[in-house]
Amino acid sequence: MIAKTLIGAVIAFAGAHSMSTVAIQAAAPRTAELQLYRVKAIDECGSGITEWGHDRMTLGAVTVRNGKVKTRQFALGKFGHDGSTRNYSRPKTFLMFDIEPGVAQRFQAVMVMAERDASGGFGDYLKELAAHVEKHLAAPARGKEGDPLKVVATSGVELAALGLTPPAAAAIAGTVLAGLKDGLKDDIFESHLEELKIKKDGTVKKAELTPRTLNFKGSSCTYAVTYAWAVK
């Protein structure tokens, strides 16, 4: 049997802000981490007799910090049936960013999951995603009213502070998927924009530090990921 692979992608980067907050006790250097607590196969990939073998989970990322774009992947393990669950007794750190003392910051993550087969294509998807994000950040003055990629910033520095909007993140992911679809064997899931805001005074929204679960839906399967931000 050829095992299937389920993969996730994340685009992450920095900016500014917050609401119901908790203070961060200063002791540099400090870091902000996106940690994984649990991954569960709510509905394994495939249907009927095609729902066989294992979905192998990997989490991928395209990160952006101070204009630098990188990609990352992290293996999560095998999932063989509906309800298969992998719990991490100690949360797994997937992404980590240094926090600059006395500076308002925002860390964003556009997550995209996929079911991957032997022929793959997910690595190419990550590279294209990174290239499109770079292009978007380098053109702050473009866009028309009603366009999800419209940017109101007048400079790259201003845009870095504003960050991605959910419509822009979804549009970028969709554009990349459409462009590579014919060459992809992996089933790319819907995207989701996640973020952590830290105020200049070092406070963060309490809810961001609390584990929460997000469902990712593909063409024939659904996986749930429980995660939270942590500040250390």
Helices and strands as residue ranges (DSSP letters): E 4-13, E 21-23, E 30-43, G 48-50, E 55-65, E 68-79, E 85-99, E 105-116, H 122-137, H 156-162, H 166-180, G 181-183, E 187-198, E 203-205, G 206-209, E 212-217, E 222-231
